[in-house]
Amino acid sequence: MKGTANVIGAGPNGLAAGIVLAQAGFKVEVFEAEPQPGGAARTLPLTMPGFLHDFGSAVYPMAVGSPFFTSLHLSEYGLQWIHPGAPLAHPLDDGTAVILERSVDATAANLGQDGRAWRKLFAPLADHWFEMAPDLLSPVTRIPSHPWLMAKMGLRGFPPATWVAKGCFRGERAKALFAGLAAHSFLSLDEPLSAAFGLILGATAHAVGWPIPRGGAQCITNSLCAHLEKLGGKITTATRVARLADLPKADLNICDITPRQLLRLASERLSERYRRQLRRWRYGPGAFKVDFALSEPIPWRASDCWRAATVHLGGTLEEISASEKTVWNGQPAERPFVLLAQPSLFDETRAPAGRHTAWAYCHVPNGSTFDMLPRLEAQIERFAPGFRDCVLARHVLSPAGLESMDRNLVGGDINGGAADLWQFLARPTFRHYATSAPDIFLCSASTPPGGGVHGMCGFNAAMCGLKSIRRR
């Protein structure tokens, strides 16, 4: 098939869409507003010379677990994955840490009385991850290839995370570990579907790990760019598209943008009914993010935390649940759940010799202007006394700061829109990737399966566009 395609946005999903279309024989040009491609998958010198920080995402279970990315053999373009000793550490106030090991059995062994329940919950998902992934990472309206596996996943993932944690586990350690996984959803843990995020992230930890890319997030982007360019695609950076009509005429226009940007770019091309549907799209809580340049590794009280690139800071199930519920209700949390990455423990390219980096964020109401820095650092200090003494420099990004660096992060929302039940089913409408214009498609995290560096939104949107071309 021959044709032309414009792709707006050089984030992982836009690049994935461009690759699919180029593979199909299309002449593809990707337009990126920023000087550097990658969207939220960029690496920048945000603090001091020699320190490299991931602007957005930092740890990539969904990338190594993505059916599309794994088909591209990105190692041929220099992408190297580093697997820490453990995917995740979750320290507690007693000075110990709950460790999510790569092995289901090893994790279960650490959970005592809850080991059998953990194995029962996660082993089937981890064992069948690559069979289930194409269904999990596609719209729920699609007929699944493995209906029984998906039915089991639905029964376990639909309830609120608090229900699953309390129903499956008796001990506080397993409950806390599951709560931290589920809190990646940005939902209140009392909301339906919050458990699904915990199940998927736990399953990926066991099935594929939670690796980091050597050199930072930019290396993922660079490998995708190199693959696209090898296929003949073109990437034009520092070019902000104000109107879709300003681009060269093409058979397909694939947009790695959120509904708000699509309304600005192509309102005159869309039907009034579809525009009304897009205006109803709701953005979720935002992120308040801090990058740290450190004189030494974080002084964790629980030494097991040095085995993991990712650390969850939030204490018990009850505390994490209260924090996320407060944010969901529009208020900053007093003791926020903090997600922290410490890549320089495993990747010497991130900082000068003997120095280190850390990446941390907490959830805040969308567009919040509240300064969470003292509360965020207090949570780190709680589990790592003396942390502040290690800080050489900080780079703080409020929700507005995040959006200024990537327009898709509306109000600091890194997931492209709230992932509650309605917006899980109609993301952003029941058309999913298609719009009311036959040549315009959406491929951002505002489409299924949502946020995460996995490229599946781009892959699915491009396949949808190719089917539309064939029908026409």
C-alpha positions in Angstrom: 0.0 0.0 0.0 1.3 3.4 -0.9 0.2 6.7 0.6 1.3 9.7 2.6 0.9 10.3 6.3 1.4 13.2 8.7 2.1 12.3 12.3 1.8 15.1 14.9 3.9 14.5 18.0 7.2 12.5 18.3 6.4 10.8 21.6 6.6 7.0 21.7 3.1 6.6 20.4 3.6 9.0 17.5 6.8 7.3 16.5 5.1 3.9 16.8 2.3 5.0 14.5 4.9 6.4 12.1 6.8 3.1 12.0 3.6 1.0 11.4 2.7 3.3 8.5 6.2 3.3 7.0 6.3 -0.5 7.2 3.1 -0.4 5.2 4.7 1.6 2.5 3.5 5.1 3.4 5.7 8.2 3.1 5.7 9.4 6.7 6.6 12.8 8.2 6.5 13.3 11.9 6.1 16.9 13.3 7.4 17.6 16.8 6.9 20.9 18.6 10.0 20.6 20.8 13.6 20.7 19.6 14.1 17.2 21.0 11.8 14.3 20.0 10.4 12.0 22.7 7.6 13.9 24.4 7.6 12.5 28.0 10.4 10.1 27.1 13.3 12.6 27.0 16.5 12.8 29.0 17.8 16.3 29.9 20.5 18.0 32.0 18.0 19.5 34.4 20.2 20.1 37.5 24.0 20.3 37.2 26.6 19.6 34.5 27.1 15.8 34.0 23.8 14.8 35.6 21.2 13.4 33.2 17.6 13.3 34.3 14.5 11.7 32.7 12.0 14.5 32.1 9.0 12.2 32.2 9.0 8.4 32.4 12.0 6.6 33.9 11.2 2.9 34.4 9.7 0.7 31.6 7.9 -2.5 32.4 5.3 -1.8 29.7 8.1 -1.1 27.1 9.8 -4.5 27.5 6.3 -6.0 27.8 4.9 -4.3 24.7 4.1 -6.7 21.8 4.8 -4.0 19.3 8.1 -2.7 20.7 9.5 -6.3 21.2 8.8 -6.9 17.5 11.1 -4.0 16.4 14.4 -5.4 17.9 15.4 -1.9 19.1 18.6 -3.3 20.5 19.9 -3.1 16.9 19.7 0.7 17.3 21.6 0.8 20.5 18.8 0.4 23.1 20.1 -1.5 26.2 17.9 -2.6 29.1 19.3 -2.7 32.6 17.5 -4.9 35.1 18.1 -4.0 38.8 18.4 -6.8 41.4 14.7 -6.3 42.2 11.9 -4.5 40.3 10.6 -2.6 43.3 11.2 -1.8 47.0 8.5 -0.6 49.4 10.0 0.5 52.7 8.0 0.6 55.9 8.3 2.5 59.2 9.8 -0.6 61.0 13.0 -0.2 59.1 12.4 -3.0 56.7 11.2 -3.1 53.1 8.8 -5.3 51.2 10.5 -6.4 48.0 8.8 -7.2 44.7 11.1 -9.8 43.3 11.3 -10.8 39.6 10.2 -14.3 40.7 6.7 -14.9 41.9 7.9 -17.6 44.2 10.7 -15.4 45.7 8.1 -12.6 46.3 5.7 -15.0 47.8 8.4 -16.4 50.1 9.0 -12.9 51.5 5.3 -12.4 52.3 4.9 -15.1 54.8 1.2 -15.9 55.4 0.2 -14.0 52.2 2.7 -15.8 50.0 0.2 -18.4 48.7 -2.4 -15.7 48.0 0.2 -13.6 46.1 1.2 -16.6 44.0 -2.4 -17.4 43.2 -3.2 -13.8 42.2 -0.1 -13.1 40.0 1.3 -16.4 38.7 -1.4 -16.9 36.1 -1.0 -13.4 34.8 2.8 -13.5 34.7 2.9 -16.9 33.1 0.6 -15.8 30.3 1.7 -12.2 29.9 2.6 -12.3 26.2 -0.5 -14.3 25.4 -2.7 -11.7 27.2 -0.7 -8.5 26.3 -2.3 -7.9 22.9 -5.8 -8.1 24.4 -4.9 -6.1 27.5 -3.3 -3.3 25.4 -6.2 -3.0 23.0 -9.7 -1.5 23.4 -12.0 -3.6 25.6 -14.6 -3.6 22.8 -12.3 -5.9 20.8 -13.1 -9.6 20.9 -10.2 -11.1 22.9 -7.9 -13.8 21.5 -7.9 -15.5 25.0 -11.3 -14.9 26.4 -10.9 -17.1 29.5 -7.7 -15.4 30.6 -9.3 -12.0 29.9 -12.4 -12.9 31.9 -10.3 -13.9 34.9 -8.4 -10.6 34.6 -11.6 -8.7 34.4 -13.0 -10.3 37.5 -9.9 -9.6 39.5 -9.2 -6.1 38.1 -12.6 -4.5 38.0 -13.0 -4.0 41.8 -11.4 -1.2 43.8 -7.8 -1.9 44.9 -8.8 -1.7 48.6 -11.3 -4.5 48.1 -8.7 -6.8 46.4 -6.0 -6.0 48.9 -8.2 -6.7 51.9 -9.9 -9.6 50.3 -6.8 -11.4 49.3 -4.2 -10.6 51.9 -4.1 -10.7 55.7 -0.8 -9.1 56.5 0.1 -5.4 56.2 3.2 -6.0 54.0 1.3 -7.6 51.1 -1.5 -5.0 51.4 1.0 -2.2 51.2 2.9 -3.6 48.3 -0.3 -4.1 46.3 -1.6 -0.6 47.2 1.6 1.0 45.8 1.2 -0.8 42.6 -2.4 0.2 42.3 -1.7 3.8 43.1 0.0 4.2 39.7 -3.5 4.5 38.4 -3.9 8.0 39.7 -7.4 6.8 40.9 -8.7 6.8 44.4 -8.0 3.2 45.5 -11.8 3.0 46.3 -12.6 3.5 42.6 -13.4 0.5 40.3 -10.5 -0.5 38.0 -7.8 0.7 40.4 -7.0 -3.0 41.1 -6.4 -3.6 37.4 -3.3 -1.3 37.5 -1.9 -3.2 40.4 -2.4 -6.5 38.8 -0.9 -5.5 35.4 2.2 -3.8 37.0 2.7 -6.7 39.4 2.4 -9.2 36.5 4.9 -7.3 34.3 7.4 -7.2 37.2 7.3 -11.0 37.3 7.0 -11.6 33.6 9.5 -9.0 32.1 10.9 -7.0 35.0 10.9 -3.2 35.6 14.1 -2.2 33.7 15.7 1.2 32.9 17.4 2.0 29.6 21.1 2.7 29.7 21.6 6.4 29.1 18.0 7.3 30.0 14.6 7.6 28.4 16.0 9.4 25.4 17.7 6.1 24.3 14.2 4.6 23.7 13.2 7.6 21.7 16.4 7.6 19.7 16.1 3.9 18.8 12.5 4.5 17.6 13.6 7.5 15.5 16.5 5.5 14.0 14.1 2.7 13.1 11.6 5.1 11.5 14.3 6.9 9.5 15.7 3.5 8.3 12.2 2.9 6.9 12.3 6.2 5.1 10.3 8.3 7.6 11.2 11.9 8.3 11.1 13.7 11.7 10.8 17.4 11.8 11.5 19.0 15.2 10.9 22.5 16.6 7.7 22.8 14.5 4.6 23.4 16.5 1.5 22.6 14.4 -1.1 25.3 15.0 -3.7 24.0 12.5 -3.9 20.7 10.7 -4.7 22.6 7.5 -1.2 24.0 7.6 0.4 20.6 7.0 1.0 19.1 3.6 -2.1 17.2 2.3 -1.9 13.6 3.3 -4.0 10.4 3.1 -3.8 10.0 6.9 -3.2 12.4 9.8 -2.3 10.6 13.0 -2.3 12.8 16.1 -0.3 12.0 19.2 -2.1 14.7 21.2 -5.0 14.9 23.7 -8.6 15.8 22.9 -8.0 19.5 24.0 -5.2 19.8 21.4 -7.2 18.1 18.7 -10.1 20.6 19.1 -7.6 23.4 18.6 -5.9 21.9 15.6 -8.8 20.5 13.6 -12.1 21.8 15.0 -13.4 22.8 11.6 -12.8 19.2 10.3 -14.8 17.5 13.0 -18.5 17.1 13.4 -20.3 19.1 16.1 -21.4 15.9 17.8 -17.8 14.6 18.0 -16.6 18.0 19.2 -19.1 17.9 22.0 -17.8 14.4 23.0 -14.2 15.7 23.1 -15.2 18.7 25.2 -16.5 16.3 27.9 -13.1 14.6 28.2 -11.9 14.9 31.8 -8.2 15.2 32.7 -7.0 13.3 35.8 -4.8 14.3 38.8 -1.5 15.8 37.9 2.1 15.1 39.0 4.5 17.3 41.1 8.0 16.1 40.0 11.5 16.8 41.4 14.8 15.7 40.0 17.7 15.5 42.4 21.5 15.7 41.9 23.0 13.8 44.8 26.4 13.6 46.4 25.9 10.0 47.3 23.3 7.2 47.2 20.1 7.8 49.1 20.7 6.6 52.7 17.9 4.2 53.0 17.2 2.8 56.5 16.2 -0.5 54.8 19.3 -1.6 52.8 17.1 -3.7 50.5 16.0 -0.5 48.8 19.4 -0.3 47.1 18.5 -3.4 45.1 15.7 -1.7 43.2 15.6 1.2 40.7 12.0 1.9 41.8 11.0 2.7 45.4 7.4 3.3 46.6 7.1 5.7 49.5 3.8 5.7 51.3 3.7 3.3 54.1 0.6 1.1 54.7 -2.4 0.4 52.5 -4.5 2.8 54.7 -2.1 5.6 54.3 -1.7 5.2 50.6 -5.4 4.9 50.1 -6.0 8.1 52.2 -3.4 10.0 50.2 -4.8 9.0 46.8 -8.4 9.7 47.9 -7.5 13.2 49.1 -5.9 14.0 45.7 -8.9 12.5 43.8 -11.1 14.8 45.8 -9.2 17.8 44.8 -6.9 18.5 47.7 -3.1 18.0 48.2 -2.2 15.1 50.4 -0.5 15.8 53.8 1.6 12.6 53.4 1.7 12.0 49.7 2.4 8.7 48.0 5.8 9.2 46.3 7.2 7.2 43.4 11.0 7.4 43.3 13.5 6.1 40.8 17.3 5.9 41.5 18.8 5.0 38.1 22.4 5.9 38.8 22.7 3.0 41.2 22.6 0.7 38.1 23.6 3.1 35.2 26.9 4.9 35.6 26.1 7.2 32.6 23.6 9.2 34.6 25.9 11.1 36.9 29.6 12.0 37.4 31.7 9.3 39.1 30.7 9.0 42.8 27.6 11.1 42.3 24.0 10.1 41.8 20.5 11.1 40.5 17.0 10.6 41.8 13.6 11.2 40.2 10.5 11.5 42.3 6.9 12.6 41.9 3.7 12.6 43.9 0.1 13.0 42.8 -1.7 16.4 43.1 -5.0 17.8 41.9 -5.0 18.7 38.2 -3.3 22.1 37.7 -2.5 22.4 41.3 -0.2 25.3 42.3 0.5 24.0 45.8 4.2 23.6 46.6 4.6 19.9 47.5 8.4 20.0 47.8 8.5 20.0 51.6 6.0 17.2 51.8 7.6 15.1 49.1 11.1 15.4 50.7 9.6 14.6 54.1 8.4 11.3 52.8 11.8 10.5 51.4 13.5 11.6 54.7 11.0 9.4 56.6 12.5 6.3 55.1 16.0 7.7 54.4 17.1 9.9 57.3 19.8 12.4 56.1 18.5 12.5 52.5 18.4 16.3 52.4 22.1 16.4 53.3 22.9 14.5 50.1 21.1 16.9 47.8 23.4 19.0 45.6 20.7 20.5 43.4 17.0 20.2 42.7 14.9 20.8 39.6 11.2 21.2 40.5 8.4 20.7 37.9 4.9 21.7 39.0 1.9 20.6 36.9 2.2 23.8 34.9 5.9 23.2 34.5 5.3 19.7 33.1 2.7 21.1 30.7 5.0 23.8 29.5 7.5 21.2 28.5 5.0 18.8 26.9 1.5 20.2 25.9 0.0 16.7 26.3 0.5 16.8 30.0 -2.6 18.9 30.6 -2.6 20.2 34.2 0.3 17.7 34.9 -1.8 14.7 33.9 0.8 12.2 32.6 -1.9 9.6 31.7 -3.7 11.6 29.0 -7.0 11.7 31.0 -8.6 10.2 34.0 -8.8 6.4 33.8 -12.1 5.9 35.6 -14.6 3.4 34.4 -16.4 5.6 31.8 -13.2 6.9 30.3 -11.7 3.5 30.3 -14.5 2.3 28.1 -14.9 5.4 26.0 -11.3 6.6 25.5 -11.8 9.4 24.5 -15.1 8.3 22.8 -16.4 4.9 21.7 -14.7 5.5 18.4 -11.3 5.2 20.3 -8.7 6.1 17.6 -11.1 7.2 14.9 -12.6 10.7 14.7 -15.5 12.0 12.7 -13.1 12.9 9.9 -12.1 9.8 7.9 -8.5 10.8 7.6 -7.8 12.0 11.2 -6.9 9.5 14.0 -5.8 9.9 17.6 -2.9 7.9 19.0 -2.0 9.5 22.3 -2.4 8.2 25.9 -6.0 9.5 25.6 -6.8 6.4 23.6 -6.6 2.7 24.7 -4.8 1.3 26.5 -3.8 4.7 28.1 -0.6 5.9 29.7 2.7 4.1 29.6 5.6 3.9 27.2 4.4 0.9 25.2 3.6 2.3 21.8 0.4 0.4 21.6 -1.8 3.5 21.3 0.2 4.4 18.2 0.3 0.9 16.8 -3.5 0.4 17.2 -4.3 3.9 15.8 -2.1 3.3 12.7 -3.7 -0.1 12.1 -7.1 1.5 12.4 -6.0 4.1 9.9 -4.8 1.5 7.4 -8.1 -0.3 7.6 -9.9 2.9 6.9 -7.8 3.5 3.8 -8.5 0.0 2.6 -12.3 0.6 3.1 -12.1 3.8 1.3 
